[in-house]
Amino acid sequence: MSNIPNELRYVASHEWIRDEGDGTVTIGITDHAQDLLGDVVFVELPEVGDNVSSGDDMGVVESVKAASDVYAPLSGEVVAVNEDLEESPELVNSDPYGDGWFIRLRLSDVAELDDLLDADGYAEHCESES
Amino acid sequence: MGNKTILYTQHVAMGAKMVDFGGWDMPLHYGSQVEEHHRVRQQSGMFDVSHMTVVDVTGSDARDYLRRLLCNDVARLKQKGKALYSAMLHEQGGVIDDLIVYLMTEPGVSGEWYRVVVNCATREKDLRWMSDQVMKMDVALTEQPDLAMIAIQGPQAIDQVKSVLSPFRQNLIDQLKPFQGQESEGWFIARTGYTGEDGLEIMLPDDEAEAFWQLLAEAGVSPCGLGARDTLRLEAGMNLYGQDMDETVSPLVSNMGWVVAWEPSDRFFVGREPLEAEKTAGVKFKLVGLAMETGKGVLRQGQTVVIDEENQGYITSGGFSPTLGYAVALARVPFATGDEAEVEMRGKRVKVRVVKPPFVRNGQKVYS
């Protein structure tokens, strides 16, 4: 069973969201997602300053197995991207909830947070896909 | 539920992610296929390849049978244990399967014994074809399903294998030239592989395989799965049946022209006539290497290769090369293709260099 931390929120497309409490969130892909992908070899992310809307594809993860779109789980402005992934994409595999984070977003509508899945909801979703 | 090799419980115990491969439950990786890839290039790794099909060919017509069945010529095998890479073609010249054939006895003796190793996904059609081609010849085909096969590959592989074997077998390994094997009390130890590194492929009785696998692990050989096996062979420019060639293409458009023995010109082999006609008419395509040296992204099987407005090709195998740090591929393209092309990747075109495989041998980049 993959690791699904309780303190995070999730979307069905396998991104996790951490509410930083200051109107920003940090976003990455889940342990389950990285396990399905296998070794990650490239990550393409949006740039700082880009605006994304919830559901947009905002990047690509290329693994040894396949290329997968990464979807913006929420709407807002990108305020930081994880530049370490340029040199060390394997962080997505080794530490998906920590050093393997993707971007930080300043939310345009904090109410969107209410639409996210909690850990139990996401676990059920993974279960239903398998 | 698929077939399981004798090493199945070892794989599960070592944390392998198991996948279906040609009806067999095989390890994809034991954690990270990229790390396993690097281990083979830098130290050593071992692969369970027991799913492959081993067929012994014996009888007074064994040699004539194989000279007719295979596009490469077993008459080139001049030494006991020598191996030959070859293919079986059908009457239209398409590739039924690629294979390795070993001469198990001294050459020239009556009643020669050959050992043929074919792919597992093609087992049934291969056996049917081989059987049909016997016709009235004195040939016996004997499958060896009770042999396990372990490939140990990498710069340290041979030393590590020797460290767990008897002095007799150590000495036997020391005598092996590349592409040669020898028997030893039910084992067949060959200096062959599918990675572009030095190493051994060892066939041994099922009931000795687990103990040997464990000894190798204790000696520091890393278990490696099919994921690393695929990226290693791709870097080494070695074809994978079903991707880089199949029944719809000839060896001449599959970078396998060197596997066709045209001489002696009076040797008949199945598929010879259409190949000769193809050669006379001018071969239309070729299988080349593609290297995506700049930009992000991974070349994948099925992507279109654009040469110019009128000419296109397609990727037969693609992937990320862990040794080089960028994507490489094998692609079938028009014969006149030069040294540059573009690949359609996720809605855009990216530039690639067209090169001659292999990409990597013995841990080093070798193409230019």
Chai-1 contact restraints between the chains, C-beta under 6 A:
chainA,res_idxA,chainB,res_idxB,connection_type,confidence,min_distance_angstrom,max_distance_angstrom,comment,restraint_id
A,D39,B,S32,contact,1.0,0.0,6.0,A-B,restraint_1
A,D39,B,Q33,contact,1.0,0.0,6.0,A-B,restraint_2
A,D39,B,V34,contact,1.0,0.0,6.0,A-B,restraint_3
A,V41,B,F320,contact,1.0,0.0,6.0,A-B,restraint_4
A,F42,B,K296,contact,1.0,0.0,6.0,A-B,restraint_5
A,E44,B,K296,contact,1.0,0.0,6.0,A-B,restraint_6
A,E62,B,V298,contact,1.0,0.0,6.0,A-B,restraint_7
A,V64,B,Q33,contact,1.0,0.0,6.0,A-B,restraint_8
A,V64,B,F320,contact,1.0,0.0,6.0,A-B,restraint_9
